[in-house]
């Protein structure tokens, strides 16, 4: 089975700030609770092929993002 859905997506759970933040031109920034770290093409595939659920793993090991 090689349809692009063999591996789970990797998701980052963000800490949402209590203080409102502003983006470009002073527009209030809408913070995300979750974002995709790896596997966004799997989300697009699932939507296009009628999936109602896909497997994901929440990763919050920030050492993954640090460069040595």
SETOR-276154 format. One record per atom (N, C-alpha, C, CB): residue number from 1; x, y, z; atom name; residue in one letter. Coordinates in nm, 3 decimals, padded with zeros to 5 digits. Each point is the difference from the previous one (the first is absolute). Glycine has a CB too. Layout:
BEGIN
ATOM    n        x        y        z  atom  res
ATOM  NUM        X        Y        Z    CA    a
...
REM end
This chain:
BEGIN
ATOM    n        x        y        z  atom  res
ATOM    1   00.084  -00.118   00.000     N    x
ATOM    1  -00.084   00.118   00.000    CA    x
ATOM    1   00.088   00.123   00.000     C    x
ATOM    1  -00.184  -00.123   00.122    CB    x
ATOM    2   00.190   00.193  -00.229     N    x
ATOM    2   00.084   00.119  -00.010    CA    x
ATOM    2  -00.084   00.116  -00.053     C    x
ATOM    2   00.206  -00.141  -00.039    CB    x
ATOM    3  -00.303   00.182   00.118     N    x
ATOM    3  -00.089   00.107  -00.042    CA    x
ATOM    3   00.032   00.133   00.065     C    x
ATOM    3  -00.174  -00.171  -00.035    CB    x
ATOM    4   00.286   00.182   00.102     N    x
ATOM    4   00.038   00.124   00.063    CA    x
ATOM    4  -00.050   00.016   00.143     C    x
ATOM    4   00.001   00.097  -00.224    CB    x
ATOM    5  -00.066  -00.199   00.278     N    x
ATOM    5  -00.057   00.010   00.134    CA    x
ATOM    5   00.058  -00.103   00.096     C    x
ATOM    5  -00.209   00.088  -00.102    CB    x
ATOM    6   00.327  -00.138   00.074     N    x
ATOM    6   00.058  -00.105   00.083    CA    x
ATOM    6   00.051   00.050   00.135     C    x
ATOM    6   00.060  -00.116  -00.209    CB    x
ATOM    7  -00.011   00.238   00.215     N    x
ATOM    7   00.059   00.053   00.123    CA    x
ATOM    7  -00.092   00.106   00.060     C    x
ATOM    7   00.232  -00.046  -00.087    CB    x
ATOM    8  -00.232   00.059   00.221     N    x
ATOM    8  -00.082   00.105   00.061    CA    x
ATOM    8   00.061   00.138  -00.023     C    x
ATOM    8  -00.078  -00.164   00.174    CB    x
ATOM    9  -00.006   00.266  -00.166     N    x
ATOM    9   00.053   00.136  -00.008    CA    x
ATOM    9   00.062   00.035   00.135     C    x
ATOM    9  -00.174   00.068  -00.174    CB    x
ATOM   10   00.267   00.026   00.174     N    x
ATOM   10   00.062   00.047   00.124    CA    x
ATOM   10  -00.051   00.140   00.027     C    x
ATOM   10   00.209  -00.143  -00.037    CB    x
ATOM   11  -00.262   00.163   00.157     N    x
ATOM   11  -00.068   00.124   00.037    CA    x
ATOM   11   00.071   00.065   00.117     C    x
ATOM   11  -00.219  -00.091  -00.083    CB    x
ATOM   12   00.227   00.224   00.079     N    x
ATOM   12   00.056   00.077   00.110    CA    x
ATOM   12  -00.116   00.068   00.072     C    x
ATOM   12   00.222   00.037  -00.122    CB    x
ATOM   13  -00.229  -00.052   00.253     N    x
ATOM   13  -00.099   00.070   00.080    CA    x
ATOM   13   00.067   00.126   00.055     C    x
ATOM   13  -00.123  -00.216   00.060    CB    x
ATOM   14   00.066   00.332  -00.092     N    x
ATOM   14   00.057   00.129   00.039    CA    x
ATOM   14  -00.058   00.050   00.131     C    x
ATOM   14   00.035   00.053  -00.240    CB    x
ATOM   15   00.043   00.026   00.310     N    x
ATOM   15  -00.046   00.069   00.120    CA    x
ATOM   15  -00.061   00.131  -00.046     C    x
ATOM   15   00.179  -00.108   00.149    CB    x
ATOM   16  -00.306   00.127  -00.125     N    x
ATOM   16  -00.067   00.123  -00.043    CA    x
ATOM   16   00.021   00.107   00.105     C    x
ATOM   16  -00.174  -00.131  -00.131    CB    x
ATOM   17   00.215   00.249   00.085     N    x
ATOM   17   00.031   00.111   00.088    CA    x
ATOM   17  -00.127   00.062   00.057     C    x
ATOM   17   00.209   00.043  -00.131    CB    x
ATOM   18  -00.202  -00.002   00.258     N    x
ATOM   18  -00.112   00.071   00.064    CA    x
ATOM   18  -00.009   00.143  -00.051     C    x
ATOM   18   00.026  -00.144   00.204    CB    x
ATOM   19   00.088   00.199  -00.248     N    x
ATOM   19   00.006   00.137  -00.047    CA    x
ATOM   19  -00.026   00.004  -00.151     C    x
ATOM   19   00.162   00.059   00.184    CB    x
ATOM   20  -00.260   00.020  -00.229     N    x
ATOM   20  -00.025   00.010  -00.144    CA    x
ATOM   20   00.124   00.051  -00.073     C    x
ATOM   20  -00.245   00.043   00.044    CB    x
ATOM   21   00.273  -00.103  -00.159     N    x
ATOM   21   00.117   00.041  -00.078    CA    x
ATOM   21  -00.045   00.058  -00.132     C    x
ATOM   21   00.141  -00.178   00.108    CB    x
ATOM   22  -00.060   00.266  -00.162     N    x
ATOM   22  -00.031   00.066  -00.127    CA    x
ATOM   22   00.097  -00.047  -00.108     C    x
ATOM   22  -00.092   00.201   00.123    CB    x
ATOM   23   00.039  -00.215  -00.244     N    x
ATOM   23   00.081  -00.038  -00.115    CA    x
ATOM   23   00.027   00.121  -00.088     C    x
ATOM   23  -00.094  -00.231   00.008    CB    x
ATOM   24   00.108   00.206  -00.137     N    x
ATOM   24   00.028   00.107  -00.097    CA    x
ATOM   24  -00.113   00.102   00.000     C    x
ATOM   24   00.132  -00.161  -00.141    CB    x
ATOM   25  -00.096   00.286   00.131     N    x
ATOM   25  -00.095   00.113  -00.004    CA    x
ATOM   25  -00.091   00.005   00.122     C    x
ATOM   25   00.007  -00.014  -00.247    CB    x
ATOM   26   00.038  -00.040   00.358     N    x
ATOM   26  -00.076   00.007   00.124    CA    x
ATOM   26  -00.120  -00.093   00.008     C    x
ATOM   26   00.074   00.230   00.013    CB    x
ATOM   27  -00.086  -00.323  -00.107     N    x
ATOM   27  -00.110  -00.095   00.000    CA    x
ATOM   27   00.021  -00.101   00.112     C    x
ATOM   27  -00.034   00.030  -00.249    CB    x
ATOM   28  -00.073  -00.055   00.327     N    x
ATOM   28   00.013  -00.095   00.110    CA    x
ATOM   28   00.033  -00.139  -00.053     C    x
ATOM   28  -00.163   00.134   00.136    CB    x
ATOM   29   00.263  -00.196  -00.076     N    x
ATOM   29   00.050  -00.129  -00.042    CA    x
ATOM   29  -00.086  -00.110   00.060     C    x
ATOM   29   00.233   00.092  -00.018    CB    x
ATOM   30  -00.286  -00.180  -00.066     N    x
ATOM   30  -00.079  -00.113   00.047    CA    x
ATOM   30   00.094  -00.118   00.022     C    x
ATOM   30  -00.209   00.081  -00.124    CB    x
ATOM   31   00.228  -00.116   00.249     N    x
ATOM   31   00.093  -00.107   00.033    CA    x
ATOM   31  -00.063  -00.137  -00.023     C    x
ATOM   31   00.110   00.149   00.168    CB    x
ATOM   32  -00.030  -00.241  -00.215     N    x
ATOM   32  -00.045  -00.137  -00.023    CA    x
ATOM   32   00.031  -00.085   00.122     C    x
ATOM   32   00.034   00.025  -00.248    CB    x
ATOM   33  -00.125  -00.116   00.279     N    x
ATOM   33   00.028  -00.093   00.109    CA    x
ATOM   33   00.088  -00.114  -00.050     C    x
ATOM   33  -00.218   00.058   00.110    CB    x
ATOM   34   00.200  -00.096  -00.237     N    x
ATOM   34   00.077  -00.109  -00.059    CA    x
ATOM   34   00.049   00.040  -00.138     C    x
ATOM   34  -00.134  -00.169   00.130    CB    x
ATOM   35   00.247   00.114  -00.171     N    x
ATOM   35   00.046   00.014  -00.138    CA    x
ATOM   35   00.071  -00.129  -00.042     C    x
ATOM   35   00.025   00.253   00.026    CB    x
ATOM   36  -00.018  -00.274  -00.156     N    x
ATOM   36   00.062  -00.121  -00.053    CA    x
ATOM   36   00.149   00.022  -00.016     C    x
ATOM   36  -00.213  -00.062  -00.118    CB    x
ATOM   37   00.293  -00.025   00.178     N    x
ATOM   37   00.145   00.005  -00.015    CA    x
ATOM   37   00.043  -00.083  -00.120     C    x
ATOM   37   00.027   00.033   00.249    CB    x
ATOM   38  -00.087  -00.150  -00.264     N    x
ATOM   38   00.037  -00.090  -00.108    CA    x
ATOM   38  -00.125  -00.075  -00.045     C    x
ATOM   38   00.237  -00.024   00.089    CB    x
ATOM   39  -00.265   00.027  -00.218     N    x
ATOM   39  -00.111  -00.077  -00.053    CA    x
ATOM   39  -00.116   00.081  -00.052     C    x
ATOM   39   00.068  -00.171   00.154    CB    x
ATOM   40  -00.047   00.299  -00.183     N    x
ATOM   40  -00.112   00.081  -00.048    CA    x
ATOM   40  -00.058  -00.052  -00.132     C    x
ATOM   40   00.102   00.196   00.115    CB    x
ATOM   41  -00.020  -00.261  -00.196     N    x
ATOM   41  -00.053  -00.057  -00.126    CA    x
ATOM   41  -00.096  -00.115   00.029     C    x
ATOM   41   00.212   00.066  -00.119    CB    x
ATOM   42  -00.194  -00.134   00.233     N    x
ATOM   42  -00.093  -00.106   00.039    CA    x
ATOM   42  -00.137   00.057   00.035     C    x
ATOM   42   00.192  -00.136   00.083    CB    x
ATOM   43  -00.193   00.255  -00.024     N    x
ATOM   43  -00.128   00.066   00.030    CA    x
ATOM   43  -00.072   00.032  -00.130     C    x
ATOM   43   00.094   00.097   00.214    CB    x
ATOM   44  -00.023  -00.042  -00.311     N    x
ATOM   44  -00.061   00.032  -00.130    CA    x
ATOM   44  -00.052  -00.126  -00.069     C    x
ATOM   44   00.154   00.197  -00.022    CB    x
ATOM   45  -00.077  -00.305   00.028     N    x
ATOM   45  -00.042  -00.128  -00.059    CA    x
ATOM   45  -00.128  -00.051   00.067     C    x
ATOM   45   00.241  -00.054  -00.055    CB    x
ATOM   46  -00.244   00.061   00.188     N    x
ATOM   46  -00.116  -00.048   00.075    CA    x
ATOM   46  -00.125   00.080  -00.035     C    x
ATOM   46   00.151  -00.072   00.185    CB    x
ATOM   47  -00.138   00.204  -00.194     N    x
ATOM   47  -00.114   00.084  -00.036    CA    x
ATOM   47  -00.051  -00.032  -00.140     C    x
ATOM   47   00.088   00.179   00.149    CB    x
ATOM   48   00.005  -00.197  -00.243     N    x
ATOM   48  -00.038  -00.027  -00.140    CA    x
ATOM   48  -00.062  -00.139  -00.017     C    x
ATOM   48   00.184   00.151  -00.073    CB    x
ATOM   49  -00.156  -00.243   00.164     N    x
ATOM   49  -00.047  -00.138  -00.015    CA    x
ATOM   49  -00.106  -00.040   00.103     C    x
ATOM   49   00.221  -00.053  -00.093    CB    x
ATOM   50  -00.283   00.150   00.156     N    x
ATOM   50  -00.114  -00.026   00.086    CA    x
ATOM   50   00.027  -00.060   00.136     C    x
ATOM   50  -00.116  -00.026  -00.206    CB    x
ATOM   51   00.237   00.035   00.255     N    x
ATOM   51   00.029  -00.050   00.135    CA    x
ATOM   51  -00.072   00.087   00.102     C    x
ATOM   51   00.226  -00.089  -00.074    CB    x
ATOM   52  -00.277   00.028   00.181     N    x
ATOM   52  -00.060   00.080   00.106    CA    x
ATOM   52   00.088   00.004   00.125     C    x
ATOM   52  -00.226  -00.059  -00.089    CB    x
ATOM   53   00.334  -00.019   00.089     N    x
ATOM   53   00.096   00.002   00.110    CA    x
ATOM   53   00.132  -00.056  -00.050     C    x
ATOM   53  -00.185  -00.026   00.173    CB    x
ATOM   54   00.294   00.082  -00.122     N    x
ATOM   54   00.133  -00.053  -00.029    CA    x
ATOM   54   00.080   00.000   00.130     C    x
ATOM   54  -00.007   00.085  -00.241    CB    x
ATOM   55   00.109  -00.167   00.246     N    x
ATOM   55   00.082  -00.012   00.120    CA    x
ATOM   55   00.105   00.110   00.005     C    x
ATOM   55  -00.038  -00.248   00.002    CB    x
ATOM   56   00.058   00.303   00.117     N    x
ATOM   56   00.103   00.101   00.020    CA    x
ATOM   56   00.068  -00.019   00.134     C    x
ATOM   56  -00.127   00.158  -00.145    CB    x
ATOM   57   00.248  -00.109   00.156     N    x
ATOM   57   00.077  -00.008   00.123    CA    x
ATOM   57   00.036   00.142   00.040     C    x
ATOM   57   00.093  -00.232  -00.058    CB    x
ATOM   58  -00.124   00.270   00.182     N    x
ATOM   58   00.039   00.132   00.050    CA    x
ATOM   58   00.143  -00.011   00.050     C    x
ATOM   58  -00.240   00.061   00.064    CB    x
ATOM   59   00.326   00.021  -00.123     N    x
ATOM   59   00.141   00.001   00.041    CA    x
ATOM   59   00.031   00.136   00.061     C    x
ATOM   59   00.065  -00.165  -00.183    CB    x
ATOM   60  -00.013   00.163   00.300     N    x
ATOM   60   00.042   00.125   00.062    CA    x
ATOM   60   00.141  -00.013   00.057     C    x
ATOM   60  -00.239   00.053   00.054    CB    x
ATOM   61   00.319  -00.130  -00.120     N    x
ATOM   61   00.140  -00.013   00.038    CA    x
ATOM   61   00.076   00.110  -00.073     C    x
ATOM   61  -00.019  -00.253   00.040    CB    x
ATOM   62   00.034   00.369   00.024     N    x
ATOM   62   00.056   00.115  -00.068    CA    x
ATOM   62   00.145  -00.021  -00.040     C    x
ATOM   62  -00.155   00.142   00.128    CB    x
ATOM   63   00.219  -00.247  -00.078     N    x
ATOM   63   00.136  -00.028  -00.045    CA    x
ATOM   63   00.003  -00.035  -00.147     C    x
ATOM   63   00.058  -00.080   00.229    CB    x
ATOM   64  -00.172   00.039  -00.285     N    x
ATOM   64  -00.006  -00.030  -00.144    CA    x
ATOM   64   00.028   00.125  -00.083     C    x
ATOM   64  -00.165  -00.182   00.047    CB    x
ATOM   65   00.132   00.299   00.008     N    x
ATOM   65   00.010   00.122  -00.077    CA    x
ATOM   65   00.129   00.076   00.022     C    x
ATOM   65  -00.243   00.012   00.011    CB    x
ATOM   66   00.318  -00.051   00.088     N    x
ATOM   66   00.127   00.068   00.029    CA    x
ATOM   66   00.109  -00.054  -00.090     C    x
ATOM   66  -00.070   00.036   00.238    CB    x
ATOM   67   00.152   00.053  -00.288     N    x
ATOM   67   00.115  -00.042  -00.081    CA    x
ATOM   67   00.122  -00.010   00.091     C    x
ATOM   67  -00.096   00.109  -00.209    CB    x
ATOM   68   00.172  -00.212   00.190     N    x
ATOM   68   00.120  -00.021   00.083    CA    x
ATOM   68   00.110   00.094  -00.038     C    x
ATOM   68  -00.061  -00.237   00.028    CB    x
REM end
